[in-house]
Amino acid sequence: MPSTNVHATAPRGVHGSGYRAVVEPVPWREAWHDALYGSHGFYRATVGPAGHFTTSTHRPLGAVLAQAVARLAEREGLSHVVDVGAGRGELLCALGVVRPDLRLTGVDVVDRPADLPPSAGWLVSPGGAELPDTLNDLEDVLVIAHEWLDVVPCTVAEVIAPGRLATVLVDLLTGEESLGAAPDGADLAWCELHWPLEGLPVGSRVEVGRTRDAAWSGLVARVRRGTVLAVDYGHTRRDRPQRGSLTGYREGVVVAPVADGSCDLTAHVAVDSLERDEIMTQREALHGLAVHALTPDHELSRTDPAAYLGALSRSSAALALTAVPGLGGFRWVLRRVST
């Protein structure tokens, strides 16, 4: 918890010899960052994100996604894959099986996972939008930011009157929300461009994507030649979530967002504000990379049962990865760099 917002006071009542912590509410952006990336943050826990939820990078989906990523790298003429927000290296491990010739590097806030392929590199990141200084001057690289931008904390604001916003604050101990001052000028300028307030009813929420845009631009700037890919649940100007999308996840269940480090905290990304060359759904992207949910020939179950079961598993994973609604609704944002 930010030390500037916590102080000790003597409690009222007969037990005057003790002390209790009084925690002032802070903007969600600050609380969110500490809850995920602080010294006891959610992403630093031993169990890792896979202990709480499944993404497209986790088994059995990860094996099929890795095949698609390998095809994308080949299509783009790239020999190095960097996974930003790599978790415990799940996608890198799958890529090491599919394409052992690829150079692989993972980036996350934890130390190098024990089961990472020996040839893979690993960089420890500070967390959030910050990246390691050594992640720089990348060439012939496909950089993947899979569900990274949605956990870059951003300002959460609420419409308090027509055309007026107040920053949403949160109590770090109770999770109770309150309203503070107006967002700063840079946040308001971002809203004017990308999330206009005109017509939004009082009580609507805006998740200001300025910090995500900056994080994305900072990542792209690390590349001299290659392709940068963001994969996230997202929205565009025509379908912004009126009540926002800040959500908590704990042990496979959607929970109320609390900033105590016990759960993941995520909000969908305004993908159309990102610098980009292409934007598409995951379903569209994977179909373009030859990922299709094709039912294997039933005759194979008789002649080669193991092959049939493997094909059936891959088909089921492809179906899950391309399902809409579901993972197929993820947005893929590509930016190609050549300097």
C-alpha positions as CSV (number, residue, x, y, z in Angstrom):
1,M,0.0,0.0,0.0
2,P,1.3,3.5,-0.7
3,S,3.0,4.7,2.5
4,T,1.8,8.3,1.9
5,N,-1.8,7.1,2.3
6,V,-1.5,5.2,5.6
7,H,-1.0,6.6,9.0
8,A,-1.5,5.3,12.6
9,T,-3.9,6.9,15.0
10,A,-4.9,6.1,18.5
11,P,-8.3,4.3,18.5
12,R,-11.2,5.7,20.4
13,G,-12.6,3.9,23.4
14,V,-11.2,2.3,26.5
15,H,-8.5,0.4,24.7
16,G,-6.4,3.5,24.2
17,S,-3.0,1.8,24.3
18,G,-3.3,0.3,20.9
19,Y,-3.2,1.7,17.3
20,R,-5.1,1.1,14.2
21,A,-4.3,1.8,10.6
22,V,-6.3,4.5,8.9
23,V,-6.1,4.3,5.1
24,E,-7.2,7.1,3.0
25,P,-8.9,6.3,-0.3
26,V,-6.6,6.5,-3.4
27,P,-7.3,6.6,-7.1
28,W,-8.0,3.1,-8.6
29,R,-5.0,3.5,-10.8
30,E,-2.6,3.6,-7.8
31,A,-4.3,0.9,-5.8
32,W,-4.5,-1.3,-8.9
33,H,-0.8,-1.1,-9.6
34,D,0.2,-1.9,-6.0
35,A,-2.4,-4.8,-5.8
36,L,-0.9,-6.5,-8.9
37,Y,2.8,-5.5,-8.9
38,G,3.6,-4.4,-5.3
39,S,5.9,-6.5,-3.1
40,H,3.0,-8.8,-2.2
41,G,1.1,-8.2,-5.5
42,F,-1.1,-10.8,-7.2
43,Y,1.3,-11.5,-10.0
44,R,4.2,-12.1,-7.6
45,A,2.4,-15.0,-5.9
46,T,3.9,-18.5,-6.2
47,V,0.8,-20.1,-7.7
48,G,0.9,-17.7,-10.7
49,P,-2.1,-16.5,-12.8
50,A,-2.8,-20.1,-14.1
51,G,-3.9,-21.0,-10.5
52,H,-6.8,-18.5,-10.9
53,F,-7.9,-18.5,-14.5
54,T,-7.2,-20.0,-18.0
55,T,-6.0,-17.9,-20.9
56,S,-5.4,-18.8,-24.5
57,T,-1.7,-19.5,-23.6
58,H,-2.5,-22.3,-21.1
59,R,-2.9,-26.0,-21.9
60,P,-4.5,-27.4,-23.9
61,L,-5.3,-24.2,-25.7
62,G,-1.7,-23.0,-25.6
63,A,-0.4,-25.8,-27.9
64,V,-2.8,-24.7,-30.7
65,L,-2.1,-21.0,-30.1
66,A,1.6,-21.7,-30.3
67,Q,1.2,-23.2,-33.7
68,A,-0.6,-20.1,-34.9
69,V,2.1,-17.8,-33.4
70,A,4.8,-19.8,-35.1
71,R,2.9,-19.4,-38.4
72,L,2.6,-15.7,-37.8
73,A,6.3,-15.4,-37.1
74,E,7.0,-17.3,-40.3
75,R,4.6,-15.2,-42.3
76,E,6.3,-12.0,-41.0
77,G,9.8,-13.4,-41.7
78,L,10.8,-13.2,-38.0
79,S,13.1,-15.5,-36.0
80,H,12.7,-14.3,-32.4
81,V,9.5,-14.3,-30.3
82,V,9.3,-12.1,-27.2
83,D,6.4,-12.8,-24.8
84,V,5.7,-9.7,-22.6
85,G,3.6,-10.6,-19.6
86,A,4.7,-14.2,-20.0
87,G,3.3,-15.5,-16.7
88,R,5.2,-18.7,-16.0
89,G,6.3,-19.2,-19.6
90,E,3.4,-21.3,-20.8
91,L,3.3,-20.0,-24.3
92,L,7.1,-20.1,-24.6
93,C,7.1,-23.8,-23.5
94,A,4.5,-24.6,-26.2
95,L,6.5,-22.7,-28.8
96,G,9.6,-24.6,-27.9
97,V,7.9,-27.8,-28.8
98,V,6.3,-26.5,-32.0
99,R,9.3,-24.5,-33.3
100,P,12.5,-25.3,-31.4
101,D,14.4,-23.3,-34.0
102,L,12.8,-20.0,-32.8
103,R,14.7,-17.8,-30.4
104,L,12.5,-17.2,-27.4
105,T,12.5,-14.6,-24.6
106,G,10.0,-14.1,-21.8
107,V,9.3,-11.0,-19.8
108,D,7.5,-10.9,-16.4
109,V,7.8,-9.7,-12.8
110,V,8.9,-13.1,-11.5
111,D,12.2,-15.0,-11.7
112,R,12.8,-17.4,-14.5
113,P,10.4,-20.4,-14.4
114,A,12.1,-23.7,-13.7
115,D,10.6,-25.5,-16.7
116,L,11.3,-22.9,-19.4
117,P,13.3,-24.3,-22.4
118,P,17.0,-24.1,-21.6
119,S,17.7,-22.0,-24.7
120,A,15.0,-19.4,-23.9
121,G,15.9,-16.1,-22.4
122,W,14.1,-14.4,-19.5
123,L,13.9,-10.8,-18.3
124,V,12.5,-9.7,-15.0
125,S,10.1,-6.7,-15.5
126,P,9.2,-4.0,-12.9
127,G,5.5,-4.6,-13.7
128,G,2.7,-2.7,-15.2
129,A,3.7,-0.4,-18.1
130,E,7.4,-0.5,-17.1
131,L,9.7,-2.8,-19.1
132,P,13.3,-3.9,-18.5
133,D,16.0,-1.6,-19.8
134,T,17.7,-4.5,-21.5
135,L,14.6,-5.1,-23.7
136,N,15.7,-2.8,-26.4
137,D,16.9,-2.6,-30.1
138,L,15.0,-5.7,-31.0
139,E,15.3,-7.0,-34.6
140,D,13.7,-9.8,-36.5
141,V,11.3,-10.1,-33.6
142,L,7.6,-10.9,-33.0
143,V,6.7,-9.3,-29.7
144,I,3.5,-10.6,-28.2
145,A,1.7,-8.7,-25.4
146,H,-1.0,-11.3,-24.5
147,E,-3.4,-9.9,-22.0
148,W,-0.8,-7.4,-20.9
149,L,-2.4,-4.1,-21.6
150,D,-5.6,-5.0,-19.7
151,V,-3.5,-5.2,-16.6
152,V,-1.7,-1.9,-17.1
153,P,-3.6,0.2,-14.5
154,C,-5.5,3.2,-15.8
155,T,-7.6,6.1,-14.4
156,V,-11.1,5.1,-13.6
157,A,-13.5,8.0,-13.7
158,E,-17.3,8.5,-13.3
159,V,-19.6,11.0,-15.0
160,I,-20.9,13.3,-12.2
161,A,-22.7,15.8,-14.4
162,P,-23.1,16.3,-18.2
163,G,-19.6,16.5,-19.6
164,R,-17.9,16.3,-16.1
165,L,-15.8,13.5,-14.7
166,A,-14.6,12.7,-11.2
167,T,-11.8,10.2,-10.4
168,V,-13.0,7.1,-8.7
169,L,-11.2,6.4,-5.4
170,V,-11.0,3.1,-3.5
171,D,-10.5,2.2,0.1
172,L,-7.6,-0.2,0.3
173,L,-9.0,-2.1,3.3
174,T,-12.8,-2.3,2.5
175,G,-13.0,-1.9,-1.2
176,E,-15.5,0.9,-0.8
177,E,-15.4,3.5,-3.6
178,S,-15.8,7.3,-3.5
179,L,-15.3,10.2,-5.8
180,G,-12.4,12.5,-5.9
181,A,-11.2,15.4,-8.0
182,A,-11.5,15.6,-11.8
183,P,-8.9,13.6,-13.8
184,D,-5.8,15.6,-14.9
185,G,-5.7,17.5,-18.2
186,A,-3.9,14.6,-20.1
187,D,-6.6,12.1,-19.1
188,L,-9.3,14.6,-20.1
189,A,-7.7,15.2,-23.4
190,W,-7.5,11.5,-24.1
191,C,-11.3,11.2,-23.3
192,E,-12.0,14.0,-25.7
193,L,-10.3,12.1,-28.5
194,H,-11.3,8.5,-27.7
195,W,-14.1,8.3,-25.1
196,P,-16.2,11.5,-25.6
197,L,-18.5,12.4,-22.6
198,E,-21.3,13.9,-24.7
199,G,-24.4,12.0,-24.2
200,L,-23.1,9.8,-21.3
201,P,-25.5,9.7,-18.5
202,V,-24.5,10.5,-14.9
203,G,-23.1,7.4,-13.3
204,S,-21.4,6.2,-16.5
205,R,-17.8,5.1,-16.1
206,V,-14.7,5.8,-18.3
207,E,-11.5,3.8,-18.1
208,V,-9.0,6.2,-19.5
209,G,-6.7,4.4,-21.9
210,R,-3.9,6.9,-21.9
211,T,-1.5,4.8,-19.8
212,R,-2.2,1.8,-22.1
213,D,-1.5,3.8,-25.2
214,A,1.8,5.0,-23.6
215,A,2.7,1.4,-22.6
216,W,2.0,0.2,-26.1
217,S,4.0,3.0,-27.7
218,G,6.9,2.3,-25.3
219,L,6.9,-1.4,-26.3
220,V,6.8,-0.6,-30.0
221,A,9.7,1.8,-29.5
222,R,11.9,-1.1,-28.3
223,V,11.7,-2.7,-31.7
224,R,14.0,-1.8,-34.6
225,R,12.5,-4.3,-37.1
226,G,9.6,-6.6,-36.5
227,T,6.0,-6.9,-35.5
228,V,4.3,-6.1,-32.2
229,L,1.0,-7.9,-31.4
230,A,-1.4,-7.1,-28.6
231,V,-4.1,-9.6,-27.7
232,D,-6.8,-8.5,-25.3
233,Y,-10.4,-8.2,-24.6
234,G,-11.2,-4.8,-26.0
235,H,-13.6,-2.3,-27.3
236,T,-13.8,0.5,-29.9
237,R,-15.6,3.9,-29.9
238,R,-18.8,2.3,-31.0
239,D,-19.0,-0.2,-28.2
240,R,-17.5,1.3,-25.1
241,P,-18.8,-0.3,-21.9
242,Q,-21.1,2.3,-20.2
243,R,-20.4,1.1,-16.7
244,G,-16.8,0.3,-17.4
245,S,-15.2,-3.2,-17.2
246,L,-13.0,-3.3,-14.1
247,T,-13.3,-6.8,-12.9
248,G,-11.6,-9.2,-10.4
249,Y,-10.7,-12.9,-10.9
250,R,-9.9,-15.3,-8.1
251,E,-9.7,-19.1,-8.3
252,G,-11.6,-19.3,-11.5
253,V,-14.5,-17.1,-10.4
254,V,-15.4,-13.5,-11.2
255,V,-15.3,-11.4,-8.0
256,A,-15.7,-7.8,-7.0
257,P,-12.5,-5.9,-7.7
258,V,-10.6,-5.4,-4.5
259,A,-7.1,-3.9,-4.3
260,D,-5.6,-6.2,-1.6
261,G,-3.5,-8.4,-3.9
262,S,-5.9,-11.4,-3.5
263,C,-7.3,-11.3,-7.1
264,D,-6.4,-10.3,-10.6
265,L,-7.7,-6.8,-11.6
266,T,-8.4,-6.2,-15.3
267,A,-10.2,-3.8,-17.5
268,H,-10.9,-4.1,-21.2
269,V,-8.7,-2.1,-23.6
270,A,-9.7,0.8,-25.9
271,V,-8.0,-1.0,-28.8
272,D,-8.8,1.7,-31.4
273,S,-6.7,4.3,-29.5
274,L,-3.5,2.2,-30.0
275,E,-1.1,2.9,-32.8
276,R,-1.6,0.1,-35.3
277,D,-1.5,-1.3,-38.8
278,E,-4.2,-4.0,-38.3
279,I,-7.0,-4.8,-35.9
280,M,-9.2,-7.9,-36.0
281,T,-10.8,-10.4,-33.7
282,Q,-9.0,-13.5,-32.5
283,R,-11.4,-15.6,-34.5
284,E,-10.5,-13.7,-37.7
285,A,-6.8,-13.8,-36.9
286,L,-6.7,-17.5,-36.1
287,H,-8.7,-18.5,-39.2
288,G,-6.1,-16.6,-41.2
289,L,-3.4,-18.7,-39.5
290,A,-5.1,-22.0,-40.4
291,V,-6.7,-22.6,-37.0
292,H,-10.0,-24.3,-37.6
293,A,-12.2,-26.5,-35.4
294,L,-12.4,-29.5,-37.8
295,T,-13.9,-32.7,-36.6
296,P,-11.5,-35.6,-37.3
297,D,-12.6,-38.5,-39.5
298,H,-14.3,-41.0,-37.2
299,E,-12.6,-43.8,-39.1
300,L,-9.3,-42.7,-37.5
301,S,-10.7,-43.7,-34.1
302,R,-10.6,-47.3,-35.3
303,T,-7.3,-47.3,-37.2
304,D,-5.3,-45.0,-34.9
305,P,-7.2,-44.2,-31.6
306,A,-4.3,-42.1,-30.2
307,A,-4.1,-40.0,-33.3
308,Y,-7.9,-39.6,-33.3
309,L,-7.9,-38.4,-29.7
310,G,-5.0,-35.9,-30.4
311,A,-6.9,-34.5,-33.4
312,L,-10.1,-34.3,-31.4
313,S,-8.2,-32.4,-28.6
314,R,-6.8,-29.9,-31.1
315,S,-10.2,-29.4,-32.7
316,S,-11.8,-28.7,-29.3
317,A,-9.0,-26.2,-28.4
318,A,-9.4,-24.5,-31.8
319,L,-13.2,-24.2,-31.2
320,A,-12.6,-22.6,-27.8
321,L,-10.0,-20.2,-29.1
322,T,-12.3,-19.0,-31.9
323,A,-15.7,-19.1,-30.1
324,V,-17.7,-15.8,-30.2
325,P,-18.8,-14.9,-27.6
326,G,-15.7,-16.1,-25.8
327,L,-12.0,-16.1,-26.6
328,G,-12.7,-15.6,-30.3
329,G,-13.9,-12.1,-29.4
330,F,-10.4,-11.0,-28.3
331,R,-8.9,-8.2,-30.4
332,W,-5.6,-8.7,-32.1
333,V,-3.7,-5.4,-32.8
334,L,-0.6,-5.5,-35.0
335,R,2.0,-2.9,-35.5
336,R,4.8,-3.5,-37.9
337,V,8.1,-1.6,-37.4
338,S,11.0,-1.0,-39.8
339,T,13.6,1.6,-38.9
